[in-house]
Amino acid sequence: MPQLNPAPWFAILTFSWLIFLTVIPPKVVAHTFPNEPAPQNTEKPKTDPWTWPW
């Protein structure tokens, strides 16, 4: 089987992970949300009891 020689695919794997770990994290960290979440009202809404019709 050609995969038994670790020289070519292990170097490709190592360099690809090195590139991924240097390119992707700054993009993820620099991500900002378009709209900041507004604080919600802390008071509970008034709910009426449901009177069953039967």
C-alpha positions as CSV (number, residue, x, y, z in Angstrom):
1,M,0.0,0.0,0.0
2,P,1.4,3.4,-0.8
3,Q,0.2,4.9,2.5
4,L,2.8,3.0,4.4
5,N,5.5,5.5,3.6
6,P,4.8,8.3,6.1
7,A,7.1,10.9,4.5
8,P,4.9,12.5,1.9
9,W,1.5,12.6,3.5
10,F,2.7,13.4,7.1
11,A,4.5,16.5,5.8
12,I,1.4,17.6,3.9
13,L,-0.7,17.0,7.0
14,T,1.7,18.9,9.2
15,F,2.0,21.9,6.9
16,S,-1.7,22.1,6.2
17,W,-2.5,22.1,9.9
18,L,0.2,24.8,10.4
19,I,-1.4,26.9,7.7
20,F,-4.9,26.3,9.1
21,L,-3.8,27.2,12.6
22,T,-2.2,30.5,11.5
23,V,-4.9,31.6,9.1
24,I,-8.2,30.6,10.6
25,P,-8.0,31.8,14.3
26,P,-7.4,35.5,13.5
27,K,-10.4,35.4,11.2
28,V,-12.6,33.8,14.0
29,V,-11.3,36.2,16.7
30,A,-11.9,39.2,14.5
31,H,-15.5,38.3,13.9
32,T,-18.0,40.8,15.2
33,F,-21.8,40.6,15.3
34,P,-23.6,43.1,13.1
35,N,-26.0,44.1,15.9
36,E,-25.2,44.1,19.5
37,P,-27.9,42.4,21.6
38,A,-30.1,44.9,23.4
39,P,-30.8,44.2,27.1
40,Q,-34.2,42.7,27.7
41,N,-36.8,44.1,30.1
42,T,-36.5,42.3,33.4
43,E,-40.1,42.6,34.5
44,K,-42.4,39.6,33.7
45,P,-45.3,40.2,31.4
46,K,-48.8,40.1,33.0
47,T,-50.5,36.8,32.2
48,D,-54.2,36.2,32.7
49,P,-55.4,32.8,33.8
50,W,-57.1,30.8,31.2
51,T,-60.7,29.9,32.0
52,W,-61.7,26.7,30.3
53,P,-65.0,26.9,28.5
54,W,-66.4,23.6,29.7
